[in-house]
């Protein structure tokens, strides 16, 4: 999963023809800062293309990307990032 700042475009790709797909999620803190919420989910698998969507990453708010390969059900987290 990767993020392109120009246009706030998030993309997840399943590049391995192993019969398993991948899921990518964008997460941030909830409005009162006490928990993490998922603000976007992308699924890819079963084709040779990637799936993308836009999400407006706002200022100093912190986000992280999470990726799951359906072959082992483990989630992998990116470093925390923000727009500013």
KEKE-3310 file (N, C-alpha, C; in steps of 0.2 Angstrom, whole numbers, plus 5000, padded with zeros to 4 digits):
npx = (5004:5003:5005:5001:5004:5001:4985:4981:4980:4978:4984:4983:4990:4990:5002:5006:5003:4995:4983:4978:4972:4974:4972:4970:4971:4967:4971:4966:4966:4952:4939:4939:4952:4954:4954:4958:4952:4946:4947:4947:4945:4953:4952:4961:4964:4964:4964:4975:4977:4979:4970:4963:4960:4954:4958:4956:4969:4973:4981:4990:4985:4987:4991:4990:4995:4988:4991:4985:4989:4980:4984:4990:4984:4990:4992:5001:5009:5012:5024:5019:5011:5009:5001:5007)
npy = (4994:5011:5029:5044:5060:5071:5074:5066:5051:5034:5018:5000:4985:4969:4959:4946:4931:4921:4917:4923:4938:4955:4967:4984:4997:5013:5022:5032:5043:5043:5056:5061:5057:5045:5032:5021:5023:5016:5024:5022:5008:4997:4984:4972:4959:4944:4950:4958:4971:4986:4993:5009:5024:5040:5050:5063:5069:5077:5092:5092:5080:5063:5048:5031:5017:5001:4985:4969:4953:4941:4927:4924:4931:4941:4958:4972:4987:5004:5017:5031:5045:5062:5076:5088)
npz = (5000:4996:4997:4988:4989:4981:4977:4987:4986:4989:4987:4984:4980:4974:4970:4969:4961:4969:4973:4984:4991:4995:5008:5012:5024:5030:5044:5059:5073:5084:5086:5099:5102:5109:5104:5090:5073:5058:5042:5029:5018:5007:4995:4986:4973:4964:4951:4939:4942:4952:4966:4970:4980:4985:4999:5010:5018:5032:5038:5053:5058:5063:5054:5049:5039:5036:5031:5025:5021:5014:5015:5026:5036:5044:5050:5045:5049:5044:5046:5057:5050:5044:5035:5037)
capx = (5000:5006:5001:5003:5002:4997:4979:4979:4978:4980:4984:4985:4991:4991:5007:5008:4997:4995:4976:4976:4971:4977:4967:4974:4967:4970:4968:4968:4963:4945:4938:4942:4959:4955:4955:4959:4947:4947:4943:4946:4948:4954:4954:4964:4965:4960:4966:4982:4977:4979:4964:4965:4954:4956:4956:4959:4974:4972:4986:4994:4982:4991:4988:4995:4992:4989:4991:4984:4989:4975:4987:4992:4979:4993:4992:5007:5007:5017:5025:5014:5013:5004:5002:5012)
capy = (5000:5017:5035:5049:5066:5075:5071:5061:5045:5028:5012:4994:4981:4962:4958:4939:4927:4915:4915:4927:4945:4960:4973:4990:5002:5020:5023:5038:5043:5046:5063:5063:5054:5039:5026:5022:5021:5015:5029:5019:5001:4995:4977:4970:4952:4941:4953:4961:4978:4989:4997:5016:5029:5046:5052:5070:5069:5084:5095:5089:5074:5058:5043:5025:5013:4994:4980:4962:4948:4936:4921:4923:4935:4946:4965:4976:4994:5009:5022:5036:5051:5068:5081:5094)
capz = (5000:4996:4997:4984:4993:4976:4976:4992:4983:4992:4982:4987:4975:4975:4965:4969:4959:4974:4975:4990:4990:5000:5011:5015:5028:5033:5051:5062:5080:5084:5087:5106:5103:5114:5100:5082:5068:5051:5038:5022:5016:5000:4994:4979:4973:4959:4945:4939:4943:4959:4968:4973:4982:4988:5006:5012:5024:5035:5042:5058:5061:5062:5051:5048:5034:5038:5025:5027:5015:5016:5015:5033:5041:5048:5048:5045:5050:5042:5051:5057:5045:5043:5029:5038)
cpx = (5005:5002:5005:5000:4998:4991:4976:4976:4982:4979:4986:4985:4993:4996:5009:5002:4997:4988:4974:4976:4975:4971:4972:4969:4971:4966:4970:4965:4956:4944:4940:4949:4960:4955:4956:4953:4949:4943:4943:4949:4948:4956:4956:4965:4961:4961:4973:4983:4978:4972:4966:4959:4958:4954:4959:4963:4974:4978:4990:4991:4986:4987:4993:4991:4993:4988:4990:4985:4985:4977:4989:4988:4983:4993:4999:5006:5013:5019:5020:5016:5007:5005:5007:5018)
cpy = (5006:5023:5040:5056:5071:5072:5067:5055:5039:5022:5006:4989:4974:4960:4951:4935:4921:4913:4919:4934:4949:4965:4978:4994:5008:5021:5030:5038:5046:5053:5065:5060:5048:5032:5027:5019:5020:5020:5027:5012:5000:4988:4976:4963:4949:4945:4956:4968:4980:4992:5003:5019:5035:5047:5058:5070:5076:5086:5091:5082:5068:5052:5037:5021:5006:4990:4973:4958:4942:4929:4919:4927:4940:4953:4968:4983:4998:5013:5027:5042:5056:5072:5086:5091)
cpz = (5000:4995:4993:4987:4988:4975:4982:4990:4986:4987:4985:4981:4977:4969:4964:4967:4963:4976:4981:4988:4996:5002:5013:5018:5030:5039:5054:5069:5079:5086:5094:5107:5108:5110:5093:5078:5061:5046:5031:5022:5009:4999:4987:4979:4967:4952:4945:4940:4951:4960:4972:4975:4985:4995:5008:5018:5026:5039:5046:5061:5059:5059:5050:5043:5036:5032:5028:5020:5018:5016:5022:5039:5045:5046:5049:5045:5048:5048:5051:5053:5046:5037:5031:5041)
residu = (UNK:UNK:UNK:UNK:UNK:UNK:UNK:UNK:UNK:UNK:UNK:UNK:UNK:UNK:UNK:UNK:UNK:UNK:UNK:UNK:UNK:UNK:UNK:UNK:UNK:UNK:UNK:UNK:UNK:UNK:UNK:UNK:UNK:UNK:UNK:UNK:UNK:UNK:UNK:UNK:UNK:UNK:UNK:UNK:UNK:UNK:UNK:UNK:UNK:UNK:UNK:UNK:UNK:UNK:UNK:UNK:UNK:UNK:UNK:UNK:UNK:UNK:UNK:UNK:UNK:UNK:UNK:UNK:UNK:UNK:UNK:UNK:UNK:UNK:UNK:UNK:UNK:UNK:UNK:UNK:UNK:UNK:UNK:UNK)
# end
